[in-house]
Amino acid sequence: MSKQTFILFLFLIYCSSSSSFAQQYSTYFTDNACRVDFHFCGNATQTAVFLDKVKRESFWGGRRAHLSSDLNLGDFRFRVLDSISGNQLYIDGFCALYHEWQTTAEAKITNKSFEQTIQFPFPKKGVTLIIEKRLDLDHWQQLFSYKLSPTDKLIQYIKPKAVPVKIITKTASPDKAIDIAVIAEGYSVNEKQKFYKDAKRLAENLLSYEPFTKYKKRINIYAIAAISEQSGISMPQDDDWKNTAVGSHFFTFYEPRYLTTTNIFKLHDLAALVPYDAIYVLANTKTYGGGGIFNNYALTAADNKLSTQVTVHEFGHSFAGLADEYFYDKDVLDNTYDIKKEPWEPNITSLVQFDRKWNAQLPAGTQIPTSIADSTKIGVFEGGGYLKKGMYRPYFDCRMRTNKAPAFCPVCQQAIEKMILFLTEK
């Protein structure tokens, strides 16, 4: 085969592959999004799913290829099946604040419910939605099943409330880009311009870190200027509650620096103004803190002196499913991981199934655990996932461990890049 013939052969394969991806999407889905709102309910040992509503939204900003496969990330996942053949049409993993709450002392003595939302392309034909909870690295428990008809008259189609939206950066069409919806939280009617400046600073900071810098031409960022009745963020520890756009607050699980919101439905009502793959809530406060939940949202204080560092750390959680690599005595989340199981996050390991992590990237002769003397190389350093013992991280220091680390470590960068390519390439 000549070189020219070989190139033509590869080109035809590429065109055929691209065509099949497009055909698969257009066969089963429209350009709208299907949003399912539900509640996680239960306690430390029980989890139930209760449906709230189904909505059709104007934009689908997610992937249009690799629809029936995923990266095996998240404490939960959902699957969309063709109602007739049973074939899997779409799958995605996600995490929830509810799952973190289940590890707290409160969950042992009371029941609670948490709002949760998932989104997938709006189907053209009837589908079955399955929601599952992870048991270990490869096994799942079904929590919920629902037959969804696209012609159901009770599927809501309500245009989002008019809120000013400013494009911070737009380099590609939504189907070829990571679309990030940055939502204002705690900004009063007179602070819209401040929010736009803060959102621009967030974008510039995020794009200065690898591998986001490498792929910045695939990243769109929109600033959604939601107005809060009061300026600032709620501080329950100081008996200071404010009326804000999505009701975020510090002191989550009684941890002073943990900043989250449980108003997930409101959050997605605002995000629906634009196509989005990711949601970033920018909080108008100088107080140190933040939070990031995989395939859910990131939330960061805008004006703290460490905000630039925290911004990318929290996005590492929410976008790529990276775990915290730090550990403290009596951390509020120190019951998150069972060291007898391999965690799903790509940047920590219990060594139970280390061959599925960064084992192949270790330099020859690397000791396990790795001593601090080898801190400039990929290794297996003890401590991570809020645990001093029994959990290991790939680098001595990383943006997922401390605010002093100048960058994501090579393993975390690889995980982020893998997600970018998964969402933007055919």
C-alpha positions in Angstrom: 0.0 0.0 0.0 1.4 3.4 -1.0 1.8 6.2 1.5 -1.0 8.2 -0.3 -3.3 5.2 -0.3 -2.7 4.6 3.4 -3.4 8.3 4.3 -6.6 8.1 2.2 -7.5 4.9 4.1 -7.1 6.5 7.5 -9.0 9.6 6.3 -12.0 7.4 5.3 -11.9 5.6 8.6 -11.9 9.0 10.4 -14.8 10.3 8.4 -16.8 7.1 8.9 -16.1 7.2 12.7 -17.1 10.9 12.9 -20.2 10.3 10.9 -21.3 7.4 13.1 -20.9 9.5 16.2 -23.0 12.3 14.7 -25.6 9.8 13.5 -25.8 8.1 16.9 -26.5 11.4 18.6 -29.0 12.7 16.1 -30.8 9.4 16.0 -31.6 9.4 19.7 -31.3 12.9 20.9 -32.3 16.5 20.2 -30.3 19.7 20.8 -32.2 20.3 24.0 -31.2 19.0 27.5 -33.3 16.8 29.7 -32.9 17.7 33.3 -34.1 15.4 36.1 -34.5 16.9 39.6 -34.8 14.5 42.5 -34.0 14.0 46.2 -31.5 11.8 47.8 -33.1 10.7 51.1 -31.8 8.6 54.0 -29.2 8.3 56.7 -25.7 6.8 57.3 -26.7 3.4 56.0 -29.7 4.0 53.8 -30.1 5.8 50.4 -33.3 6.3 48.5 -34.1 8.4 45.4 -37.4 10.3 45.0 -38.3 12.1 41.8 -39.2 15.7 41.9 -39.7 16.8 38.3 -38.4 16.5 34.7 -37.6 19.6 32.6 -36.7 20.2 29.0 -34.0 22.9 28.8 -33.0 25.0 25.8 -29.3 24.0 25.5 -27.4 20.8 25.6 -23.8 21.8 26.2 -22.4 18.3 27.0 -20.6 15.7 24.9 -22.0 14.4 21.7 -19.6 11.5 21.3 -18.7 8.6 23.7 -22.3 8.7 24.8 -22.6 5.1 26.0 -19.2 5.0 27.8 -17.8 6.9 30.8 -14.5 7.3 32.8 -15.8 5.3 35.8 -15.8 8.3 38.1 -18.2 9.3 40.8 -20.0 7.9 43.9 -23.1 7.6 41.8 -23.9 7.2 38.1 -27.0 7.3 35.9 -27.7 5.4 32.7 -30.2 6.2 29.9 -31.5 3.1 28.1 -33.5 2.7 25.0 -36.9 1.7 26.3 -37.4 -0.9 23.5 -34.0 -2.5 22.9 -32.6 -1.8 26.4 -29.4 -0.6 24.7 -27.4 2.0 26.7 -27.6 5.4 25.0 -25.9 7.6 27.6 -24.0 7.2 30.9 -22.4 9.6 33.4 -21.0 9.6 36.9 -21.5 12.2 39.6 -21.1 13.0 43.3 -23.4 14.5 45.8 -23.2 16.5 49.1 -25.6 13.9 50.4 -23.0 11.2 50.1 -20.5 13.3 52.1 -23.2 13.9 54.8 -23.7 10.2 55.2 -20.2 9.9 56.7 -20.9 12.5 59.4 -22.1 11.8 63.0 -25.4 13.5 62.3 -26.3 10.9 59.6 -26.2 8.2 62.3 -29.0 9.7 64.3 -31.3 11.4 61.8 -32.7 11.2 58.3 -32.3 14.0 55.7 -33.1 14.8 52.1 -30.8 16.6 49.6 -31.7 18.1 46.3 -29.9 16.6 43.3 -30.0 17.2 39.5 -28.7 15.2 36.5 -28.8 16.3 32.9 -28.5 14.4 29.6 -29.5 15.1 25.9 -33.2 15.3 25.5 -34.4 12.0 24.0 -36.4 11.6 20.8 -38.0 8.4 21.9 -38.9 6.7 25.2 -36.1 5.9 27.5 -35.5 4.3 30.9 -33.4 6.2 33.4 -31.4 4.2 36.0 -29.7 5.8 39.0 -27.1 3.7 40.8 -24.8 3.9 43.8 -21.2 2.7 43.7 -20.3 -0.3 45.8 -16.7 -0.6 44.8 -14.5 0.2 41.8 -16.5 -2.0 39.4 -19.9 -2.8 41.1 -23.1 -0.7 41.5 -26.4 -0.9 43.3 -29.6 0.3 41.5 -31.5 2.9 43.5 -34.1 4.1 41.0 -35.7 3.3 37.7 -38.0 5.6 35.7 -39.6 5.3 32.3 -39.4 8.7 30.5 -41.5 9.6 27.5 -40.4 12.8 25.6 -44.1 13.5 24.8 -45.1 13.5 28.5 -47.2 16.7 29.0 -45.9 17.1 32.5 -42.3 17.6 31.4 -41.7 21.2 32.2 -40.4 23.7 29.6 -40.0 27.0 31.3 -37.6 29.6 30.0 -35.1 30.7 32.7 -35.6 33.9 34.5 -33.9 36.8 32.6 -30.5 37.3 34.2 -27.6 39.2 32.6 -25.0 37.0 31.0 -21.6 38.1 29.8 -19.2 36.0 27.7 -15.8 35.9 29.4 -14.2 33.8 26.8 -15.6 31.8 23.9 -13.3 29.9 21.6 -15.4 27.1 20.1 -19.0 25.9 19.6 -20.5 24.1 22.7 -20.2 20.7 21.2 -16.4 21.1 20.9 -15.8 23.0 24.1 -15.8 22.8 27.9 -18.6 25.3 28.7 -18.3 26.7 32.3 -21.2 28.6 33.8 -19.9 31.0 36.5 -22.8 32.1 38.7 -22.8 35.1 41.0 -23.5 34.4 44.6 -23.9 37.2 47.2 -23.6 40.0 44.8 -26.2 42.8 45.2 -27.8 44.8 42.4 -25.0 47.4 42.6 -22.2 44.8 42.4 -22.8 43.4 38.9 -19.6 45.0 37.5 -17.6 43.7 40.5 -18.9 40.2 39.7 -17.8 40.5 36.0 -14.3 41.5 37.1 -14.2 38.7 39.6 -15.4 36.2 37.0 -12.7 37.4 34.6 -10.0 37.0 37.2 -11.3 33.5 38.0 -11.1 32.6 34.3 -7.6 34.0 33.8 -6.4 32.2 36.9 -7.9 28.8 35.8 -6.5 29.1 32.3 -3.0 29.8 33.7 -2.8 26.2 35.1 -1.9 23.2 33.0 -3.5 21.4 31.3 -6.1 24.1 31.0 -3.6 26.4 29.4 -2.9 23.8 26.8 -6.6 23.4 25.9 -7.8 27.0 26.5 -9.0 27.1 22.9 -11.5 24.5 23.9 -12.9 26.3 26.9 -15.9 28.7 27.0 -16.7 30.7 30.1 -19.9 32.6 30.8 -20.6 34.9 33.7 -24.2 34.8 35.0 -24.9 37.9 37.1 -27.5 36.5 39.4 -28.6 39.2 41.9 -28.8 38.6 45.6 -31.0 40.5 48.0 -28.0 41.0 50.3 -24.3 41.3 49.7 -22.0 38.7 51.1 -22.3 35.0 52.2 -24.1 33.4 55.1 -21.9 32.5 58.2 -24.0 30.3 60.4 -21.2 30.1 63.0 -21.7 33.8 63.5 -25.5 33.7 63.4 -25.3 35.6 60.2 -27.7 34.4 57.5 -28.1 36.3 54.2 -30.7 36.2 51.4 -28.5 35.3 48.4 -29.1 33.9 44.9 -28.4 30.2 45.7 -28.3 30.3 49.5 -24.7 29.1 49.9 -23.1 29.1 53.4 -20.0 28.3 55.3 -20.0 25.9 58.2 -21.2 22.9 56.1 -21.2 19.8 58.4 -20.0 22.3 61.1 -16.6 22.8 59.3 -15.9 26.6 59.2 -14.2 26.7 55.9 -16.5 24.3 54.0 -18.6 26.5 51.7 -21.5 24.8 49.8 -25.1 25.2 48.7 -27.9 22.7 49.0 -30.2 24.6 46.6 -29.3 22.6 43.6 -32.5 23.3 41.7 -32.0 27.1 41.9 -28.4 26.6 40.8 -29.4 24.7 37.6 -32.2 27.2 36.9 -29.5 29.8 36.5 -27.0 27.6 34.7 -29.7 26.8 32.1 -29.3 30.3 30.6 -26.2 29.0 28.8 -24.9 25.6 27.5 -22.8 24.1 30.3 -20.6 21.2 31.1 -19.6 22.6 34.5 -20.9 25.1 37.1 -18.7 27.4 39.1 -20.3 29.5 41.9 -18.4 32.6 42.7 -19.1 33.8 46.3 -18.7 37.5 47.1 -16.7 37.2 50.3 -13.2 37.6 51.7 -13.5 34.6 54.1 -11.3 31.7 53.2 -13.2 28.6 52.0 -14.8 26.7 49.2 -16.1 23.4 48.0 -16.1 21.2 44.9 -18.3 18.2 44.1 -17.7 16.1 41.0 -20.0 16.7 38.1 -22.1 18.9 40.3 -20.5 22.3 41.1 -17.5 24.2 42.5 -17.8 27.1 44.9 -15.1 29.5 45.9 -14.7 32.8 47.8 -13.9 35.6 45.4 -11.9 37.9 47.5 -9.7 35.9 49.9 -5.9 36.3 49.5 -5.8 32.6 48.6 -8.7 32.6 46.2 -6.6 32.1 43.1 -5.2 28.9 44.6 -8.5 27.6 45.9 -10.2 28.3 42.6 -8.3 25.7 40.7 -8.3 23.2 43.6 -12.1 23.2 43.8 -12.4 22.9 40.0 -10.1 19.9 40.2 -12.8 18.2 42.3 -15.8 19.3 40.4 -14.5 18.9 36.9 -12.1 15.9 37.0 -13.1 14.0 40.1 -9.8 14.6 41.9 -9.7 13.7 45.6 -8.3 15.9 48.4 -4.7 14.8 49.1 -4.5 16.5 52.5 -5.1 15.1 55.9 -5.7 16.6 59.3 -6.4 15.2 62.8 -10.2 14.7 63.3 -11.1 16.0 59.8 -14.9 16.2 59.4 -14.7 13.9 56.4 -12.1 11.4 57.7 -14.7 8.6 57.4 -15.1 9.1 53.7 -13.0 6.2 52.5 -12.8 2.5 53.3 -9.1 1.6 53.0 -10.1 -2.0 52.3 -11.5 -0.8 48.9 -9.8 1.0 46.1 -11.2 4.6 45.8 -12.4 5.6 42.4 -10.6 9.0 42.4 -7.6 8.9 40.0 -5.1 10.6 42.4 -5.4 8.5 45.5 -5.0 4.8 46.2 -5.5 2.3 49.1 -3.1 0.0 47.1 -5.9 -2.6 46.9 -6.0 -2.2 43.1 -3.0 0.1 42.5 -2.5 -1.5 39.1 -5.6 0.5 38.0 -4.0 3.8 39.1 -0.5 5.4 38.4 1.5 2.2 39.0 2.8 2.1 35.4 4.1 5.7 35.7 6.4 5.0 38.7 10.1 5.3 38.0 12.0 2.1 38.2 13.0 1.1 41.7 10.4 3.4 43.4 9.8 2.4 47.0 6.2 1.8 48.2 5.5 3.8 50.4 7.9 6.4 48.9 10.1 8.4 51.2 10.1 12.2 51.3 13.6 12.2 49.9 12.1 11.3 46.5 9.5 14.1 46.7 10.3 15.5 43.2 9.1 12.3 41.4 5.9 10.4 41.0 5.7 8.0 43.9 3.3 6.5 46.5 3.3 8.9 49.4 1.3 8.0 52.5 -1.5 10.4 53.5 -4.4 11.5 51.4 -8.2 11.5 51.3 -8.3 13.0 54.8 -6.4 10.0 56.2 -2.8 9.9 57.6 -2.5 6.1 57.2 -3.7 3.6 54.7 -4.3 6.1 51.8 -1.6 7.2 49.3 -1.1 10.1 46.9 1.1 10.2 43.7 3.2 13.3 44.5 4.7 14.8 47.7 2.9 18.1 47.0 0.2 19.1 44.5 -2.5 21.7 44.1 -4.9 19.0 45.5 -2.9 19.0 48.7 -1.7 22.5 49.6 -2.1 26.1 48.5 1.7 26.4 48.3 2.0 23.8 45.5 2.6 25.7 42.2 0.7 23.3 40.0 -1.3 20.1 39.7 1.0 17.1 39.8 1.6 15.0 36.6 -1.0 12.4 37.7 -3.7 15.0 38.3 -2.8 16.8 35.1 -3.3 13.6 33.2 -6.7 13.1 34.8 -7.8 16.6 33.9 -6.6 16.2 30.3 -8.4 12.9 30.0 -11.6 14.6 31.0 -11.1 17.5 28.6 -10.5 15.1 25.7 -13.4 12.9 26.7 -15.8 15.8 26.6 -14.5 17.6 23.4 -13.2 14.9 21.0 -15.0 12.4 18.8 
